[in-house]
């Protein structure tokens, strides 16, 4: 499957796209390998008024991406940089900054393309399509997003794992079904993001 370019990607999309743990996507942003942006209403930054797309320093909002323990749903953004680049400037009005959610954060598509090119991610051989994947994860993700959109989030992670396993039983051409632990790893980021608002 060829990945379709997009103007922006969420952290969840990148974790799924690259088959990375979410923390590895955050690490790339911390190390400056990926810019993180968000859209904001106009705010005062001393004598400047800035709004629209701005850069976010991921270190300022790490409370939303804890590796151990529950993460915060929102964080307070107190400094920003222009989307095109430049120095970090502090938000002076509103004095308390701006509340943002992790789902508000995006990575520009050109950064994603550069990151993938530098690391050979998503590269396909011109000579061979490679081994056929054992399980159709892409089809399962498509079904899962539709299922959650239509019926909401299941009551527990175990219930979600069970539904995904049932989907594989119904749709597996080979009759093979992934282990519970494999499914749990594959849907962990989705479960964490969706269960925060409960």
Beta strands, then each sheet from edge to edge (+ up, - down):
strand 1: 8-10
strand 2: 37-45
strand 3: 48-55
strand 4: 74-77
strand 5: 79-82
strand 6: 89-90
strand 7: 98-101
strand 8: 106-108
sheet 1: 1+ 8-
sheet 2: 2+ 3- 5+ 6-
sheet 3: 4+ 7-
end
